[in-house]
Amino acid sequence: MEIISFLNLVFVNPLVEIFSYPIFFAEVVISGLLTGVMYSLVALGFVLIFKASGVFNFAQGAMVLFAALNLVGFIEQGFPIWLALLLTIIVMIILAFLIERFMLRHLINQEDIILFMATIGLTFLLQGFGETLWGSNVKPLDLGIPNQSFEVAGLLLNEFDLFAAGSGAILVGVLAVFFHYTRIGRALRAVADDHQAAMAVGIPLKTIWIIVWSVAGFVGLVAGIMWGAKSGVQFSLSLIALKALPVLILGGFTSVPGAIVGGLIIGVGEKIAEIYWRPLVGGAIENWFAYVLALAFLLFRPQGLFGERIIERV
């Protein structure tokens, strides 16, 4: 009897609710998709750095926070929004130059774990420097993005969520074209495969790293704008990086489309789990569902849906 009750909670009851209230189910799925796009914006920054250096950049969450803090700081200083955006982009480019000059340049061809530990140190540096510059209070971010809800065919949608989803889709498309159809994109992939070999064929490693960290900084700015406008610019933004980990595991660390697909799966999965499986465990599924799903992928497909299977020959 206990097994039957368990199966009812897991499968039968959710299916009954889905078929009984299809419009509500559609709203849950759409909400999950839009949240997934927000996750993907953060995951994209990780993918960019990993494709160019082969190292997981733990500091990407701090870069999202640092970009958002600078944007809000410039706006609070009285700069118009367009100028604040431009100044923030310049700051992120300068940051990329400094990272290459004082960190990456000295770690060429070092073990991956050394580069990874360097990005952990960079995380604390950016968080502390950002707090020193702009303070640690929660800062509202209003860029004039509409945030009204409206109804379409019985579905309740939000203008801000749709704007964020559209921005993310455009950004993913641009980055996919950049990596696969441009000379710089091909050079980035070559650098990730072998630093010394890339330099031997004339690829300027220093320039490539500045470019890719600048692009990752811009992606971090877009993610910071979306998350900051939604929940305020606060230091918990840097923790979004932890939610991007399951996205990367599902989609693959080297795939730009995989980052968006992984984000959508995580977003939809956690919303459905929270709504329909809450009675099974008492709630709060949304906080840990993504990590359980990522663990399952690590067991059966560790390279992710779109990741490249690595075969090492000895």
N, C-alpha and C positions, 0 to 999 in steps of 0.2 A: 504493500500500500504506500509506503514511503517513496518508493521509486516512481510509482504512478503519480503521486502528488508533485514530485520533483519535475517530472516530464511535463506535467500540466503547467507548472509555473514557467518552465523554460520555453516550451514550444506552443502549447495549446492556447493558454490565456493570451499571450502576445498576438497570436494569429487572429484570435477572436476579436481583440480590440482593433487590430489593423483593418479587418474587413468591416467591422461595425462603424468605425470612424475613419474612412479613407482620407478625408480632407485634413484631419488632424495629423495623420501619418505623413501626408505629403508636406505639411508645414514642418514637421520634425526633420524630415530628410533634407528639405531646403535649408533649414537652419543649420543642420550639420554640414552641408556643402559650403555654405558661406563662412562658417567658422573654420572649416578645413582650408579654405583659401588663405585665411589669416595665418594659420600654422605654416602653410607652404611658403609664404613670403619670408618667414624667418629661416625655414629650411633651405631656401634658395641660396642664401649667403653662405651656408655651410658647403653646399655643393660647389659653388664657384671656387672657394679656397681649396677644397679637396681636389678638384679637377686640375688646379694649377700647381699644387704642391704635394698632393698625395697625403696630406696631413689633416686631421680633424681639427678645425679651428674652434676651440672651446670659447674663444672671446667674441663670437658672433653675437651672442645675446647682449654682451656689454657694448658692442658697437651699435646695436639697435637703441639701447638706452642712451649712449653718448650722443648719437645723432639727434634723437628726440629732445634731449636736454639742451643741446645747442640751439635747435630750432626754436623751442619755447623761450630760451634765454634771449635770443636776438629779438623775438617779437616783444618780450617784456621790456626790452631796451628802447622800444619805440620804432623799430624798423618795420616797414611794410612787409606783408607776408611774402611777396615775390622776392624781395631783397633778402629776407631772412632765409628763404629756401636756397638762394644762390650762395649766400655766405656759408650756410651749413654744408653744402656740397663742396665748397672750397676747403672747409675745415676737414672734411673726410678725405679729400685728396691729399692734403698736407699730412694727415694722420697716416695714410698709406705710404707716403714717402718716408716718414720717420720710422715706420715699422720696418720697411725694407732696409733703411740705412743703419739702424741700430740693433735690429734683431735678426732678420732673415739673412742678411749679407754674411753674417758670421756663423750661420748654421747650415750652409750649403753642404749637401751630401752627408749630413749627420743622421743618426738614427731617428726614425719617426717619433719615438717616445720623447726625444729631446725637444723636437719642434712642438709636440703636443704640450709638454710641460711649459714651454715658453709662452704658448697661448693662454695657459692658465694664469701665469704671471701677468700677462697683458690684460686679462679680465679684471684683476684687482686694481691694476694701474688705472684703467679707464674709469672704473667705478669711483675710485678715490679722487681722481682728477676732476671728473664730472661733478662730484659733490662739492669739491673745493670751489669750482667755478660758479656753479649755479644753485647750490644749496640742496638739501635733501627733502624738502617739502613736496607733496603731491601738487603737480602743476596742471591745470586744465589746458587743453589744446583745442582751440576752435578755429578751424580754417575755412569755415563757411560751407562745409560739406553738409548737405541736407540729411536730416535724421528723423524723418517723419514716416509713419507706417501707413500703408494703403492696402486695399483689398483687390485682388484679381481672381475672378472665378471662384470666390469663396476662400481663397488663400490670403493670409495676412503676411505681407512682405514689408521690409524696411529699406528705405532709400539708401541709408549709409552702408548697410550690408551689401547691397547690389553694387554700389560704387566701389567698395573695397574689392569685391569679386571681379568686377570689370578691370580695375587697375592691376590686380594680380594676373589676370589672364593676358593682358597686353604685355606686362613685364615678362612673363614666361615665354610668350611668343618671340619677343625681341631677343631674349637671351638664347633661346634655342637656335634662332637664325645666326646669332653672333658666334656661337660655339661651332656650328657645323658648316657654315658657309663663308666665313671670313678667315683671312690669313692669320690674324691675331688669335682667333679661336683655335685654329689648328696648332698654333705655336703653344698655346696654353696646355693643350693635351700632351704635346711633346715634352714640355717641361715637367709635367707630372710624372711621366714615364721614367725619365732619367735626366737629372740636372746636368751632369757632365757631358752627356751625349748631345743634349740640346745646345749647350754652349759651343760644342765642337763643330756643329753645322751652322753656326752663326746666329743662333737665336739669342737676343740680349736678355739674359735672365733677370737682371735688375729691373729693366723696363717692364718686362712681362709681369713681374710681381707687383710693381707699383700699379699697373693697369688693373690687375685682377682684384687687388685689395681696394682700389678706388671704386670699382664696380660693386664689390661686396659692401662697401660703405654706403653706396647709393641705394642698394637693395635694403640695407639696414635702415636707411632713412625712410624709405617707403613703408617698411614694416613698422617703424617707430611712429610714423604719422597715423597709420591706421589703428594701431593698438593704443597710442596715446590719445587720439581723438575719441576712442571708444571708452577707455577706462581711466584716462588721465596719465600724464607722464610721471611715473614713480619708479623707484629702484627695483620693484618687483618685475619690471619689464625685462630685466636681464635674466630672470628665471624662465622666460618663455623658451630659452634655449633648451631647457630640459624637455619641454613638450615637443620640440623639433626632433629630438632623438628618435622616437618611434616613427615619425614621418620618414626620416632618412633610412631607417632600417627596412621599412616597407618598400619604399620607392627605389632605394639604391643610392649609395653615396656619390656616384659619378653621373647620375642622370638628372638633367633639368626637368624633363617631363615627369620623371619618377617622383620628384619632390612635390609636384602639384597633385599627382594621383595619390601618393601616400597621404598627403594632407587631407584630401577629400575622403579617403577611406577612414582615417582616424576621426575626422570631424563627424561624419555620418554615424560611424560605429559607436562612438561614445554617447551621442545624443539618443540613439535608439536604445542602447543599453541602459542609460539613465532613466528613460521614460518607461520602458516595457519590462525591464528586469530588476527594477528597484525592489519589489517585494521579496525577491529571492535572497538578497543580502542586506537589505535594510537601507539602501541609498548610498550616495557618494561614489557610485560606480564611475562617474565621469572623471574622477581624479586619477584612477589607476587603470582603467580599461585599456588605454593606449599602450601601456607598458606590458600588459599581459598579452595583447595581440602581437606586439613586437617580439616578445619572448618566443611565441609560437613560430614566428617567421625565422628567428635565429636558429631554431631547431630543425626546420624543414627546408628553408631557402635563405641561408645567411646572406647571400649577395643581394637580396631584395628582388622586387618584381622586374626592375629594369637595369639592375646592376650587372656588371660583367663578372662572369665566373673566372676567378683567378686560379690558374694551374701553374704550380711551381715545379720545375723539373730539376732533379738532382742527379 
